Amino acid sequence: MMNPIRRVRPLALLVATTMLAALPAMAQAPSGTGPVLTKVASFEHQVTGVTVSPEGRIFVNFPRWTEDSAVSVAEVKDGRLVPFPDEGWNGWRNARRDEVSAGDHWVCVQSVVADRQGNLWVLDPAAPAMGAIVKGGPKLVAIDLKTNTPTRTIAFDETVAPQGSYLNDVRFSPDGRTAYLTDSGARGALIVLDVESGKARRVLDGHPSTQADPAVTVTYDGRPLRRPDGRGVEFAADGIALSADGKTLYWQAIKGRTLYSIPTEALAGGLATALLPTALAGDPASKIERVGDNGPADGLIVSRRDGRLYVTSPQDDAIKVRDLSAKDSPLATLIQDKRLRWPDTFGEGPDGTLYVTTSRIQDSAFYKPDAPAALPTDLWSFKPNAAEATGSAVPPAR
């Protein structure tokens, strides 16, 4: 039986404790399939990203979507949320946008990623409510995890993050010199960043592989998921993953069914010559491969431990897996559980444990006008076992 959630009520200056309720390990419900899910934490607000440092530190983020959240980036520490790197960076508010600079505060953080060089990278598309971009806000910030101090801010101008864009997620090459981002906004794209110089460029901008698929309708609870005005889910290139050797990049639109890949050399001309004028000689689109059909999917991660690709499947309340070592390997269901209500983003711990957030997008005020602005969400973990995956048919296109 599940132990009751212990919620810590907020104090005026202690926003670190306003969003978290820690729980002990929790057995999977009998109706579920696959490895045992453990609830790591419950939050009082809508979470998306999670990452785990090589030392096992857990970080999460809360985008400013349907509420003006008090904490945007935090470390899950000793059963509470600690604003990261400090309360100052978390001090931006919609109501104070004319008073607080967007360049050195979190505006609307979508993703956090710990690299192998001892940094936490924070991706801020700076588009509250997925709407207009706050001028000077789009950025990628490096925080040194030894000192917990920001050391680098890479600002993105309109050539990289134009109005209508929404920088969604990021992956780094093994040597940390190149970053690859998705733009899930109105015109999907991938973005290649040379970390040392800070130079970035959009690639596959408007290409069908990075766009929402007009033939796909995202459903939930057996019905098309639509806003009150009739709009459906329109997220373009969203999930992104990089092979352990850094040679192959994978991505997919949420409103899509196909997982794509490309050699990173085709995008950046190799890690050593990223973004030089000759780097994109030829057409990178000619190097794209269709890996397989996933159905609508959100988060992607290639496990450092087993090399398999893990996929979150929001329509099915499921986590699925694909063996990348075998060509045309089918997608298999690893976990299917009603508590995985919009499984969103993965993080991987140093011991191979996978963490996944449930962002409950289908329950948000975007799609349910009577929903609370502050949407309770969860962080889960599980330990994969290759023998536990079962065959799974891809959800049919609708």
Secondary structure, 3 states (H helix, E strand, C coil): CCCCCCCCCCECCEHHHCCEEECCCCCCCCCCECCCCEEEEEECCCCCCEEECCCCCEEEECCCCCCCCCCCEEEEECCEEEECCCCCCCCCCHHHCCCCCCCCCCCCCCEEEECCCCEEEEEECCCHHHCCCCCCCCEEEEEECCCCEEEEEEECCCCCCCCCCCEEEEEECCCCCEEEEEECCCCCEEEEEECCCCEEEEECCCCHHHCCCCCCCCEECCEECECCCCCECCCCEEEEEECCCCCEEEEEECCCCEEEEEEHHHHHCCHHHCCCCCCCCCCHHHHCEEEEECCCCCCEEECCCCCCEEEEEHHHCEEEEECCCCCCCCEEEEEECCCCCCEEEEEECCCCCEEEEECCHHHCCCCCCCCCCCCCEEEEEECCCHHHCEECCCCCCC
